[in-house]
Amino acid sequence: MDDQIYSEKRYRELLSFSLGVMNGDDVKTLIDTYKETIDSVTPYDIVRVEDMQLQMGIKPDLIKEYLEKIVNVITKSLNSYEWKKPAKGSFLYYMILENDAFAFKLNQIKKIIKSYNGREHDDFESMRVELLPLFREFRDFEHHYVKKENILFPYLEKIWEYYRPLKVMWSLDDDIRESLKKIIGLLEDRDTVWDDFKVILGQYFFKVFRMIHKENAVVYPIASETVSKELWEEMHLQSFEYPFPFIEAPEKPMSKDHKKLNAESNIIETDNLIQNSRILFETGILSAEQVLMIFNHLPVDITVVDENDKVAFFNKAEDRFFPRSPAVVGRAVQNCHPPESVHVVEDIIEAFKTGKRKKADFWIQSRGKFILIQYFALRDESGAYKGVIEVSQDATNIRELKGERRLLEWS
């Protein structure tokens, strides 16, 4: 049988198997029916099948609900897939190393909990005190997920025909974030009891270990075989915008002066290309360097989306709390959000385009900060829609201001 025909047959049978699981068919019967396919599944099959499910209108929440049952059956095949591991010092090398380091720390937590075997209820207070700082440290692994979502995913979206499952993975990342938040909240509450804690703990461990496996056994093998060396170098250079959680940070490589930031190719630009440009405004004249300096010194996160729903620009504020990487420039704004919030973004943009709204305000609490998030419609002098500007700021101290402090009172 021709390899391509065999691959198509395997993909179709795997799709039938997965839909059978979702429909509640007997799993053992399904396994017996599609045994040959299940025993030869590749990472490519998983991504393609999930992509088809999304195109069929199956919601990410339903895919996530049955994903583990399906993965449990095909894990052996996925683990046996042979692929060339990334070269030492590459972007993917460090992403895998971070996963390994995280898995080690997770297993250390398991050892601590096991040491309380038989006395979890009576000594939970001691366990709580011991575990709290360790789980707080796990918040640093957020940088790994952000690098995946804001550097790796934008490149893969341009390369992979079947890229939609990346949105499901982002949603799973958010589930992990929420589970960790719940765990820390329980450990900070001195009234928490072991029976309540162990339920959330089990869910968290299941999610994080599964995510490590999904990355290492599905996404990274395909990425390693489909992304060029030049693009890996770009990703590696951009990764230094973020910490390297739980591993020793590598030395940053030198960027090449001839590379430019381009919305279509996601290439990195050097600062010396803007030194001599000057811009004439109605209210003054600034160099391009000064304009960029102003954007980067404002105490706000700024992101500009053009009239075609593509990310056009973001500033690099000193304390940016919503991470951005050059890879997102040119990316569809819909792909910059997990599935659960995409519809809200689309509603805002549609309201701006039709002129029904010109502003949208949101605010959230995050790590003790009150964050104000505002969207403004951009229109030219004729009133034509030209995009959206997102402005976010830490308004914690602003909310606490009282009375007055006049200019002459400054010291």
Contacts in CASP RR format, 6 or more apart in sequence:
PFRMAT RR
TARGET T0000
AUTHOR 0000-0000-0000
METHOD contacts of the structure
MODEL  1
MDDQIYSEKRYRELLSFSLGVMNGDDVKTLIDTYKETIDSVTPYDIVRVE
DMQLQMGIKPDLIKEYLEKIVNVITKSLNSYEWKKPAKGSFLYYMILEND
AFAFKLNQIKKIIKSYNGREHDDFESMRVELLPLFREFRDFEHHYVKKEN
ILFPYLEKIWEYYRPLKVMWSLDDDIRESLKKIIGLLEDRDTVWDDFKVI
LGQYFFKVFRMIHKENAVVYPIASETVSKELWEEMHLQSFEYPFPFIEAP
EKPMSKDHKKLNAESNIIETDNLIQNSRILFETGILSAEQVLMIFNHLPV
DITVVDENDKVAFFNKAEDRFFPRSPAVVGRAVQNCHPPESVHVVEDIIE
AFKTGKRKKADFWIQSRGKFILIQYFALRDESGAYKGVIEVSQDATNIRE
LKGERRLLEWS
1 9 0 8 1.000
7 45 0 8 1.000
9 37 0 8 1.000
10 37 0 8 1.000
10 40 0 8 1.000
10 41 0 8 1.000
10 45 0 8 1.000
11 45 0 8 1.000
11 48 0 8 1.000
11 49 0 8 1.000
13 34 0 8 1.000
13 37 0 8 1.000
14 34 0 8 1.000
14 37 0 8 1.000
14 38 0 8 1.000
14 41 0 8 1.000
14 45 0 8 1.000
14 46 0 8 1.000
14 49 0 8 1.000
14 74 0 8 1.000
15 49 0 8 1.000
15 52 0 8 1.000
15 53 0 8 1.000
16 34 0 8 1.000
17 30 0 8 1.000
17 31 0 8 1.000
17 33 0 8 1.000
17 34 0 8 1.000
17 37 0 8 1.000
17 38 0 8 1.000
17 70 0 8 1.000
17 73 0 8 1.000
18 49 0 8 1.000
18 53 0 8 1.000
18 66 0 8 1.000
18 70 0 8 1.000
19 53 0 8 1.000
20 30 0 8 1.000
21 27 0 8 1.000
21 30 0 8 1.000
21 66 0 8 1.000
21 69 0 8 1.000
21 70 0 8 1.000
22 58 0 8 1.000
22 62 0 8 1.000
22 66 0 8 1.000
27 69 0 8 1.000
27 73 0 8 1.000
31 38 0 8 1.000
31 73 0 8 1.000
38 73 0 8 1.000
38 74 0 8 1.000
38 77 0 8 1.000
39 76 0 8 1.000
39 77 0 8 1.000
40 77 0 8 1.000
41 74 0 8 1.000
41 77 0 8 1.000
41 78 0 8 1.000
42 77 0 8 1.000
42 78 0 8 1.000
42 81 0 8 1.000
43 78 0 8 1.000
43 81 0 8 1.000
43 217 0 8 1.000
43 218 0 8 1.000
43 219 0 8 1.000
43 221 0 8 1.000
43 222 0 8 1.000
44 222 0 8 1.000
46 74 0 8 1.000
46 78 0 8 1.000
46 165 0 8 1.000
46 218 0 8 1.000
47 160 0 8 1.000
47 162 0 8 1.000
47 165 0 8 1.000
47 218 0 8 1.000
47 222 0 8 1.000
48 162 0 8 1.000
50 63 0 8 1.000
50 162 0 8 1.000
50 164 0 8 1.000
50 165 0 8 1.000
50 168 0 8 1.000
51 162 0 8 1.000
51 163 0 8 1.000
51 164 0 8 1.000
51 165 0 8 1.000
52 162 0 8 1.000
53 63 0 8 1.000
54 60 0 8 1.000
54 63 0 8 1.000
54 164 0 8 1.000
54 165 0 8 1.000
54 167 0 8 1.000
54 168 0 8 1.000
55 164 0 8 1.000
59 339 0 8 1.000
60 167 0 8 1.000
60 168 0 8 1.000
60 171 0 8 1.000
60 339 0 8 1.000
60 340 0 8 1.000
61 171 0 8 1.000
63 168 0 8 1.000
64 168 0 8 1.000
64 171 0 8 1.000
64 172 0 8 1.000
64 175 0 8 1.000
67 168 0 8 1.000
68 206 0 8 1.000
68 210 0 8 1.000
71 78 0 8 1.000
71 210 0 8 1.000
71 213 0 8 1.000
71 214 0 8 1.000
75 213 0 8 1.000
75 217 0 8 1.000
78 217 0 8 1.000
78 218 0 8 1.000
79 217 0 8 1.000
81 217 0 8 1.000
81 221 0 8 1.000
83 221 0 8 1.000
83 224 0 8 1.000
83 225 0 8 1.000
84 224 0 8 1.000
84 225 0 8 1.000
85 96 0 8 1.000
85 224 0 8 1.000
86 92 0 8 1.000
86 93 0 8 1.000
86 96 0 8 1.000
86 220 0 8 1.000
86 224 0 8 1.000
86 232 0 8 1.000
87 93 0 8 1.000
89 236 0 8 1.000
89 250 0 8 1.000
90 232 0 8 1.000
90 236 0 8 1.000
91 151 0 8 1.000
91 152 0 8 1.000
91 232 0 8 1.000
91 235 0 8 1.000
91 236 0 8 1.000
91 239 0 8 1.000
92 220 0 8 1.000
92 223 0 8 1.000
92 224 0 8 1.000
92 232 0 8 1.000
94 236 0 8 1.000
94 239 0 8 1.000
94 244 0 8 1.000
94 247 0 8 1.000
94 250 0 8 1.000
95 144 0 8 1.000
95 147 0 8 1.000
95 148 0 8 1.000
95 152 0 8 1.000
95 215 0 8 1.000
95 220 0 8 1.000
96 215 0 8 1.000
96 216 0 8 1.000
96 220 0 8 1.000
97 247 0 8 1.000
98 141 0 8 1.000
98 144 0 8 1.000
98 244 0 8 1.000
98 245 0 8 1.000
98 246 0 8 1.000
98 247 0 8 1.000
99 144 0 8 1.000
99 212 0 8 1.000
99 215 0 8 1.000
99 216 0 8 1.000
101 245 0 8 1.000
101 246 0 8 1.000
101 247 0 8 1.000
102 138 0 8 1.000
102 141 0 8 1.000
102 144 0 8 1.000
102 208 0 8 1.000
102 212 0 8 1.000
102 245 0 8 1.000
102 246 0 8 1.000
103 209 0 8 1.000
103 212 0 8 1.000
105 134 0 8 1.000
105 137 0 8 1.000
105 138 0 8 1.000
105 246 0 8 1.000
106 205 0 8 1.000
106 208 0 8 1.000
106 209 0 8 1.000
108 134 0 8 1.000
109 131 0 8 1.000
109 134 0 8 1.000
109 135 0 8 1.000
110 205 0 8 1.000
112 127 0 8 1.000
112 130 0 8 1.000
112 131 0 8 1.000
112 134 0 8 1.000
113 120 0 8 1.000
113 127 0 8 1.000
113 131 0 8 1.000
113 201 0 8 1.000
116 123 0 8 1.000
116 126 0 8 1.000
116 127 0 8 1.000
120 127 0 8 1.000
120 194 0 8 1.000
120 198 0 8 1.000
121 193 0 8 1.000
121 194 0 8 1.000
121 195 0 8 1.000
124 192 0 8 1.000
124 193 0 8 1.000
124 194 0 8 1.000
124 197 0 8 1.000
125 190 0 8 1.000
127 194 0 8 1.000
128 187 0 8 1.000
128 190 0 8 1.000
128 192 0 8 1.000
128 197 0 8 1.000
131 187 0 8 1.000
132 184 0 8 1.000
132 187 0 8 1.000
132 188 0 8 1.000
135 180 0 8 1.000
135 183 0 8 1.000
135 184 0 8 1.000
135 187 0 8 1.000
136 184 0 8 1.000
138 180 0 8 1.000
139 180 0 8 1.000
139 184 0 8 1.000
140 243 0 8 1.000
140 245 0 8 1.000
140 246 0 8 1.000
141 245 0 8 1.000
141 246 0 8 1.000
142 177 0 8 1.000
142 245 0 8 1.000
143 242 0 8 1.000
143 243 0 8 1.000
143 244 0 8 1.000
143 245 0 8 1.000
144 245 0 8 1.000
145 173 0 8 1.000
145 176 0 8 1.000
145 177 0 8 1.000
146 242 0 8 1.000
146 323 0 8 1.000
147 239 0 8 1.000
147 242 0 8 1.000
147 325 0 8 1.000
148 169 0 8 1.000
148 173 0 8 1.000
148 215 0 8 1.000
149 170 0 8 1.000
149 173 0 8 1.000
150 323 0 8 1.000
150 324 0 8 1.000
150 325 0 8 1.000
150 327 0 8 1.000
150 328 0 8 1.000
151 235 0 8 1.000
151 238 0 8 1.000
151 239 0 8 1.000
151 325 0 8 1.000
151 327 0 8 1.000
152 219 0 8 1.000
152 223 0 8 1.000
152 235 0 8 1.000
152 327 0 8 1.000
153 166 0 8 1.000
153 170 0 8 1.000
153 335 0 8 1.000
154 266 0 8 1.000
154 325 0 8 1.000
154 327 0 8 1.000
154 328 0 8 1.000
154 331 0 8 1.000
154 335 0 8 1.000
155 227 0 8 1.000
155 231 0 8 1.000
155 234 0 8 1.000
155 235 0 8 1.000
155 266 0 8 1.000
155 327 0 8 1.000
156 163 0 8 1.000
156 166 0 8 1.000
156 219 0 8 1.000
156 223 0 8 1.000
156 226 0 8 1.000
156 227 0 8 1.000
157 163 0 8 1.000
157 166 0 8 1.000
157 331 0 8 1.000
157 332 0 8 1.000
157 335 0 8 1.000
158 266 0 8 1.000
159 226 0 8 1.000
159 227 0 8 1.000
160 222 0 8 1.000
160 226 0 8 1.000
166 219 0 8 1.000
166 335 0 8 1.000
167 335 0 8 1.000
167 338 0 8 1.000
167 339 0 8 1.000
167 342 0 8 1.000
168 339 0 8 1.000
169 211 0 8 1.000
169 214 0 8 1.000
169 219 0 8 1.000
170 338 0 8 1.000
170 339 0 8 1.000
171 338 0 8 1.000
171 339 0 8 1.000
171 340 0 8 1.000
172 207 0 8 1.000
172 210 0 8 1.000
172 211 0 8 1.000
172 214 0 8 1.000
173 211 0 8 1.000
173 338 0 8 1.000
174 338 0 8 1.000
174 340 0 8 1.000
175 207 0 8 1.000
176 204 0 8 1.000
176 207 0 8 1.000
176 208 0 8 1.000
176 211 0 8 1.000
179 200 0 8 1.000
179 203 0 8 1.000
179 204 0 8 1.000
179 207 0 8 1.000
180 204 0 8 1.000
182 200 0 8 1.000
182 204 0 8 1.000
183 197 0 8 1.000
183 200 0 8 1.000
183 201 0 8 1.000
183 204 0 8 1.000
186 192 0 8 1.000
186 196 0 8 1.000
186 197 0 8 1.000
186 200 0 8 1.000
187 197 0 8 1.000
231 266 0 8 1.000
233 253 0 8 1.000
234 259 0 8 1.000
234 266 0 8 1.000
234 267 0 8 1.000
234 268 0 8 1.000
234 327 0 8 1.000
235 327 0 8 1.000
236 253 0 8 1.000
237 252 0 8 1.000
237 253 0 8 1.000
237 255 0 8 1.000
237 268 0 8 1.000
238 268 0 8 1.000
238 325 0 8 1.000
238 326 0 8 1.000
238 327 0 8 1.000
240 252 0 8 1.000
241 323 0 8 1.000
241 325 0 8 1.000
242 323 0 8 1.000
243 249 0 8 1.000
244 250 0 8 1.000
255 268 0 8 1.000
255 270 0 8 1.000
257 270 0 8 1.000
257 272 0 8 1.000
259 267 0 8 1.000
259 268 0 8 1.000
259 269 0 8 1.000
259 270 0 8 1.000
260 267 0 8 1.000
260 268 0 8 1.000
260 269 0 8 1.000
260 270 0 8 1.000
260 273 0 8 1.000
261 267 0 8 1.000
261 268 0 8 1.000
261 269 0 8 1.000
261 326 0 8 1.000
261 329 0 8 1.000
263 310 0 8 1.000
263 312 0 8 1.000
263 329 0 8 1.000
263 330 0 8 1.000
264 330 0 8 1.000
266 326 0 8 1.000
266 327 0 8 1.000
266 329 0 8 1.000
266 330 0 8 1.000
268 326 0 8 1.000
271 289 0 8 1.000
274 287 0 8 1.000
274 288 0 8 1.000
274 289 0 8 1.000
274 292 0 8 1.000
275 287 0 8 1.000
275 288 0 8 1.000
275 289 0 8 1.000
276 287 0 8 1.000
277 287 0 8 1.000
277 288 0 8 1.000
277 289 0 8 1.000
278 285 0 8 1.000
278 286 0 8 1.000
278 287 0 8 1.000
278 288 0 8 1.000
279 285 0 8 1.000
279 286 0 8 1.000
279 287 0 8 1.000
279 288 0 8 1.000
279 291 0 8 1.000
286 294 0 8 1.000
295 302 0 8 1.000
295 315 0 8 1.000
295 316 0 8 1.000
296 315 0 8 1.000
296 316 0 8 1.000
296 317 0 8 1.000
296 318 0 8 1.000
297 317 0 8 1.000
297 318 0 8 1.000
298 315 0 8 1.000
298 317 0 8 1.000
299 317 0 8 1.000
299 319 0 8 1.000
299 393 0 8 1.000
299 394 0 8 1.000
300 315 0 8 1.000
300 317 0 8 1.000
300 391 0 8 1.000
300 392 0 8 1.000
300 393 0 8 1.000
301 314 0 8 1.000
301 315 0 8 1.000
301 317 0 8 1.000
301 320 0 8 1.000
301 321 0 8 1.000
301 322 0 8 1.000
301 324 0 8 1.000
301 390 0 8 1.000
301 391 0 8 1.000
301 392 0 8 1.000
301 393 0 8 1.000
302 313 0 8 1.000
302 314 0 8 1.000
302 315 0 8 1.000
302 317 0 8 1.000
302 389 0 8 1.000
302 390 0 8 1.000
302 391 0 8 1.000
303 311 0 8 1.000
303 313 0 8 1.000
303 314 0 8 1.000
303 315 0 8 1.000
303 322 0 8 1.000
303 324 0 8 1.000
303 389 0 8 1.000
303 390 0 8 1.000
304 311 0 8 1.000
304 312 0 8 1.000
304 313 0 8 1.000
304 314 0 8 1.000
304 378 0 8 1.000
304 387 0 8 1.000
304 388 0 8 1.000
304 389 0 8 1.000
304 390 0 8 1.000
305 311 0 8 1.000
305 312 0 8 1.000
305 333 0 8 1.000
305 349 0 8 1.000
305 387 0 8 1.000
305 388 0 8 1.000
305 389 0 8 1.000
305 390 0 8 1.000
306 312 0 8 1.000
306 386 0 8 1.000
306 387 0 8 1.000
307 385 0 8 1.000
307 386 0 8 1.000
307 387 0 8 1.000
309 332 0 8 1.000
309 333 0 8 1.000
309 334 0 8 1.000
309 349 0 8 1.000
310 330 0 8 1.000
310 331 0 8 1.000
310 332 0 8 1.000
310 333 0 8 1.000
311 328 0 8 1.000
311 329 0 8 1.000
311 330 0 8 1.000
311 331 0 8 1.000
311 332 0 8 1.000
311 333 0 8 1.000
311 336 0 8 1.000
312 329 0 8 1.000
312 330 0 8 1.000
313 329 0 8 1.000
314 324 0 8 1.000
314 328 0 8 1.000
314 329 0 8 1.000
319 394 0 8 1.000
321 366 0 8 1.000
321 369 0 8 1.000
321 371 0 8 1.000
321 392 0 8 1.000
321 394 0 8 1.000
322 392 0 8 1.000
328 336 0 8 1.000
333 345 0 8 1.000
333 349 0 8 1.000
333 388 0 8 1.000
334 342 0 8 1.000
334 345 0 8 1.000
334 346 0 8 1.000
337 345 0 8 1.000
348 357 0 8 1.000
348 360 0 8 1.000
348 375 0 8 1.000
348 388 0 8 1.000
349 387 0 8 1.000
349 388 0 8 1.000
351 357 0 8 1.000
351 360 0 8 1.000
352 358 0 8 1.000
352 375 0 8 1.000
352 377 0 8 1.000
352 385 0 8 1.000
352 387 0 8 1.000
352 388 0 8 1.000
353 385 0 8 1.000
355 377 0 8 1.000
355 385 0 8 1.000
357 377 0 8 1.000
358 376 0 8 1.000
358 377 0 8 1.000
359 374 0 8 1.000
359 375 0 8 1.000
359 376 0 8 1.000
359 377 0 8 1.000
360 374 0 8 1.000
360 375 0 8 1.000
361 372 0 8 1.000
361 373 0 8 1.000
361 374 0 8 1.000
361 375 0 8 1.000
362 372 0 8 1.000
362 373 0 8 1.000
362 374 0 8 1.000
363 370 0 8 1.000
363 371 0 8 1.000
363 372 0 8 1.000
363 373 0 8 1.000
363 395 0 8 1.000
364 370 0 8 1.000
364 371 0 8 1.000
364 373 0 8 1.000
365 371 0 8 1.000
368 396 0 8 1.000
369 394 0 8 1.000
369 396 0 8 1.000
370 394 0 8 1.000
370 395 0 8 1.000
370 396 0 8 1.000
370 399 0 8 1.000
371 392 0 8 1.000
371 393 0 8 1.000
371 394 0 8 1.000
371 395 0 8 1.000
372 392 0 8 1.000
372 393 0 8 1.000
372 395 0 8 1.000
373 390 0 8 1.000
373 391 0 8 1.000
373 392 0 8 1.000
374 390 0 8 1.000
374 391 0 8 1.000
374 392 0 8 1.000
375 388 0 8 1.000
375 389 0 8 1.000
375 390 0 8 1.000
375 391 0 8 1.000
376 388 0 8 1.000
376 389 0 8 1.000
376 391 0 8 1.000
377 385 0 8 1.000
377 387 0 8 1.000
377 388 0 8 1.000
378 385 0 8 1.000
378 386 0 8 1.000
378 387 0 8 1.000
378 388 0 8 1.000
378 389 0 8 1.000
379 385 0 8 1.000
379 386 0 8 1.000
380 386 0 8 1.000
END
